[in-house]
Amino acid sequence: MPTQFSNSAEVMQRAVRLARLGEGLVEPNPMVGAVIVDDAFRLITQGYHEKFGGPHAEVNAIQAAGVRPNNTDLKNAILFVTLEPCAHHGKTPPCAEAVVAAGIRKVVIGCKDPAPHTKGSGIEHLQNAGIEVESGILQSECEKLIRPFTKLMTTAKPYVHAKWAMTIDGRIASHTGSSKWISNEDSRKVVHQLRGRMDAILVGSATVRADDPLLTTRPAGKRIATRIVLDSNASIPTNSKLVQTVSEAPLIIACLEDSSEPQRRQLEQAGVEIIRCPADIQNRPCLEFLLQELGSRNMTNLLVEGGANVLGSFFDLNLVDEVHTFIAPRIIGGANSPGPVAGTGLCEMSHALQFQETETTTINGDIYFNGYLKK
């Protein structure tokens, strides 16, 4: 790992890589990385936000400098940080104050903090202390790091990931309902890694009845995701794997307000949480209401795994932020074999949802597509 950088972009790229080490551990906070260098871009110290409630990246970097054998003096050093330092008291003291106290002469910021309670106050605090501030270095990469945090801060709703596996002819099951397994074992490992950094995983009641899934991460991930089932009538079986494993991972049933009280009570007695939602125009639990409820709990990342009707509902309302699709080199065929996204759909090809950024990789023959939808 180099200790001498050629330019500002190289230093910020190191900070971005450091920030990603916190993925799945820092939410609902953002991932942040920090690197401190001298005027010749020689590395002095570095750090990242390691876990929610713990010191932020800037503080970790500053503290790391303090334990170096030569007790490096940070006066006149330059701090590169992927996100504007905070200036408010939260679970930790303001990072901007720590930067000022360390005597750092210049701060280079990747992107500004999108949180309404910040509004540039971190930059202002630094400048008022006489510290030079430069912003916008690798801005798009730094903004990409905090997309879920930005969504939560600006809309009070979680960032929505949509995931499915399908054959190369676009089927998620045969006409008889057979679907295990479409993707290969290596692709399924990637899915479990994805689950392991989620706050919640959502499916519909039809998926529960057809597949009886666990929706847990195997092996265990960085987070234990809450399982959520859209179930209008609160009628999933109490002997389902989801209900039977409620002590291992929380389970929420999102049902209608007028669903059966005895059925709700039975599920609650089994340890299931019930969220009663108003009905949408199709008399199903209102997704907007549910997302607002999850956002109020600071849930940052929601993974929607299907089935087709559930995914269709999310896409019809333009609620999906990011897509994860695993395409297997298989063909099922069949006019009645379902595709991944049902719902109403769009009338014109010109109205089709488009991506602002995509990445495609091969996983032992399967194709993994990851894309960020334009908003």
Residue pairs with C-beta under 8 A, 6 or more apart in sequence:
2 43
3 42
3 43
4 40
4 41
4 42
4 43
5 11
5 14
5 37
5 41
5 42
5 43
6 41
7 41
8 41
8 80
8 108
8 137
9 137
9 138
10 41
11 35
11 37
11 41
11 80
11 108
12 35
12 80
12 82
12 108
12 110
12 137
12 138
12 141
12 142
13 138
13 141
14 33
14 35
14 46
14 80
15 33
15 34
15 35
15 46
15 48
15 57
15 80
15 81
15 82
15 110
16 33
16 82
16 110
16 138
16 141
16 142
16 145
17 33
18 33
18 34
18 35
18 46
18 47
18 48
18 57
19 31
19 32
19 33
19 48
19 49
19 57
19 82
19 145
20 31
20 33
20 145
21 33
21 48
21 50
22 31
22 32
22 48
22 49
22 50
22 51
23 31
23 197
23 222
24 196
24 197
24 221
24 222
24 223
25 50
25 51
25 52
25 222
25 223
26 32
26 49
26 50
26 51
26 52
27 52
27 148
27 149
27 197
27 199
27 223
27 300
27 301
28 52
28 149
28 152
28 298
28 299
28 300
29 49
29 52
29 56
29 149
30 49
30 83
30 145
30 146
30 149
31 48
31 49
31 82
31 145
31 146
31 149
32 48
32 49
32 56
32 57
32 58
32 81
32 82
32 83
32 145
33 46
33 47
33 48
33 49
33 57
33 81
33 82
34 46
34 47
34 48
34 57
34 58
34 60
34 61
34 79
34 80
34 81
34 82
35 43
35 45
35 46
35 61
35 79
35 80
35 81
36 43
36 44
36 45
36 46
36 61
36 62
36 65
36 74
36 77
36 78
36 79
36 80
36 104
37 43
37 44
37 77
37 78
37 80
38 44
38 76
38 77
38 78
39 76
39 78
44 65
44 72
44 74
44 77
45 61
45 62
45 64
45 65
45 68
45 72
46 61
46 64
47 57
47 58
47 59
47 60
47 61
47 62
47 63
47 64
48 57
48 60
49 55
49 56
49 57
49 60
50 60
52 91
53 91
53 92
54 92
55 63
55 92
56 85
56 86
56 92
56 95
57 81
57 82
57 83
57 95
58 79
58 81
58 85
58 95
58 98
58 99
59 92
59 95
59 98
61 79
62 74
62 98
62 99
62 102
65 72
65 74
65 102
73 103
74 102
74 103
74 104
75 103
75 104
75 105
76 103
76 105
77 102
77 103
77 104
77 105
78 104
78 105
78 106
78 107
78 108
79 99
79 104
79 106
79 107
79 108
80 108
80 110
80 137
81 107
81 108
81 109
81 110
82 109
82 110
82 111
82 142
82 145
82 146
83 109
83 110
83 111
83 112
83 113
83 142
83 145
83 146
84 109
84 111
84 112
84 113
84 118
84 120
84 122
84 123
84 135
85 94
85 95
85 96
85 99
85 107
85 109
85 122
85 125
85 126
86 94
86 95
86 96
86 113
86 118
86 122
87 94
87 95
87 96
87 97
87 118
87 121
87 122
87 124
87 125
88 94
88 117
88 118
88 121
94 122
94 125
95 122
96 121
96 122
96 125
96 126
97 125
99 107
99 126
99 131
100 125
100 126
100 129
100 131
104 131
105 131
105 132
106 131
106 132
106 133
106 134
107 126
107 131
107 132
107 133
107 134
108 133
108 134
108 135
108 137
109 123
109 133
109 134
109 135
109 136
109 137
110 135
110 136
110 137
110 138
110 139
110 141
110 142
110 143
111 135
111 136
111 139
111 142
111 143
111 146
112 118
112 120
112 123
112 135
113 120
113 122
114 146
114 149
114 150
114 153
114 154
115 149
115 153
116 153
116 154
123 133
123 135
126 133
127 133
143 150
144 357
147 159
147 321
147 322
147 372
148 158
148 159
148 300
148 301
149 300
151 157
151 158
151 159
151 300
151 321
152 158
152 159
152 295
152 298
152 300
155 295
156 292
156 295
156 296
157 291
157 292
157 294
157 295
158 199
158 200
158 291
158 294
158 295
158 299
158 300
158 301
158 302
159 300
159 301
159 302
159 321
159 322
160 291
160 302
160 304
160 314
160 319
160 320
160 321
160 322
161 194
161 198
161 301
161 302
161 303
161 304
161 320
161 321
161 322
161 323
161 324
162 304
162 311
162 314
162 315
162 320
162 322
162 323
162 324
163 191
163 194
163 303
163 304
163 305
163 306
163 323
163 324
163 325
163 326
164 172
164 305
164 306
164 311
164 324
164 325
164 326
164 340
164 341
165 172
165 181
165 182
165 183
165 187
165 191
165 325
165 326
165 327
165 328
166 172
166 182
166 325
166 326
166 327
166 328
166 339
166 340
167 182
167 327
167 328
167 330
167 331
167 332
168 327
168 328
168 329
168 330
168 331
169 331
169 332
169 333
170 339
170 340
171 332
171 333
171 334
171 337
171 338
171 339
172 179
172 182
172 306
172 307
172 308
172 338
172 339
172 340
173 179
173 332
173 337
173 338
174 332
174 334
174 337
175 334
175 335
175 336
175 337
177 210
179 211
180 211
181 188
182 326
182 328
182 330
183 191
183 326
183 328
183 366
184 328
184 363
184 364
184 365
184 366
185 364
186 363
186 364
186 366
187 326
187 328
187 363
187 364
187 366
187 368
190 326
190 363
190 368
191 324
191 326
192 217
192 218
192 219
192 221
193 221
194 303
194 324
195 201
195 215
195 216
195 217
195 221
195 225
195 303
196 217
196 220
196 221
196 222
196 223
196 225
197 221
197 222
197 223
197 301
198 223
198 225
198 301
198 302
198 303
199 223
199 225
199 226
199 294
199 299
199 300
199 301
199 302
200 225
200 226
200 227
200 228
200 252
200 294
200 299
200 301
200 302
200 303
201 215
201 225
201 226
201 227
201 228
201 302
201 303
201 305
202 227
202 228
202 229
202 230
202 302
202 303
202 304
202 305
202 310
203 213
203 215
203 227
203 228
203 229
203 230
203 304
203 305
203 306
203 307
203 310
204 229
204 230
204 231
204 306
204 307
204 309
204 310
205 229
205 230
205 231
205 232
205 235
205 236
206 307
206 309
207 213
207 305
207 306
207 307
207 310
208 229
208 231
208 236
208 240
208 242
209 236
209 237
210 307
212 240
212 241
213 241
213 242
214 241
214 242
214 245
215 225
215 227
215 242
215 249
215 305
216 225
216 227
216 245
216 248
216 249
217 224
217 225
224 248
224 249
224 250
225 249
225 303
226 249
226 250
226 251
226 252
226 299
227 242
227 249
227 250
227 251
227 252
228 251
228 252
228 253
228 254
228 290
228 294
228 302
229 236
229 242
229 251
229 252
229 253
229 254
230 254
230 284
230 285
230 290
230 310
231 253
231 254
231 255
232 255
232 256
232 259
232 283
232 284
232 285
233 255
233 256
233 259
233 260
233 263
234 253
234 255
234 259
234 260
234 263
234 264
234 267
234 274
235 259
235 260
235 263
236 242
236 243
236 253
236 267
237 243
238 266
238 267
238 270
242 251
243 251
243 267
243 270
243 271
243 272
245 251
246 270
246 271
246 272
247 271
250 273
251 271
251 272
251 273
252 272
252 273
252 274
252 275
253 264
253 267
253 272
253 273
253 274
253 275
254 275
254 277
254 285
254 290
255 264
255 274
255 275
255 276
255 277
255 285
256 276
256 277
256 278
256 279
256 283
256 284
256 285
257 276
257 277
257 278
257 279
259 276
264 274
264 276
267 274
268 274
275 290
275 293
277 285
277 286
277 289
277 290
278 285
278 286
278 289
279 285
279 286
280 286
280 287
284 313
287 313
287 314
287 317
287 319
288 317
288 319
291 302
291 319
294 302
304 310
304 311
304 314
304 320
306 340
307 338
307 342
308 338
308 339
308 340
308 341
308 342
309 342
309 343
311 340
311 341
311 342
311 343
312 341
312 342
312 343
312 344
312 345
313 343
314 320
315 341
315 343
315 353
316 343
316 344
316 345
318 353
318 375
320 373
321 372
321 373
321 375
322 370
322 371
322 372
322 373
323 355
323 369
323 370
323 371
323 373
324 368
324 369
324 370
325 340
325 368
325 369
325 370
326 363
326 366
326 367
326 368
326 369
327 366
327 367
327 368
327 369
328 365
328 366
329 365
329 366
329 367
346 352
346 353
353 373
353 374
354 373
354 374
355 371
355 372
355 373
355 374
356 372
356 373
356 374
357 371
357 372
358 369
358 370
358 371
358 372
359 369
359 370
359 371
360 367
360 368
360 369
360 370
361 367
361 368
361 370
362 368
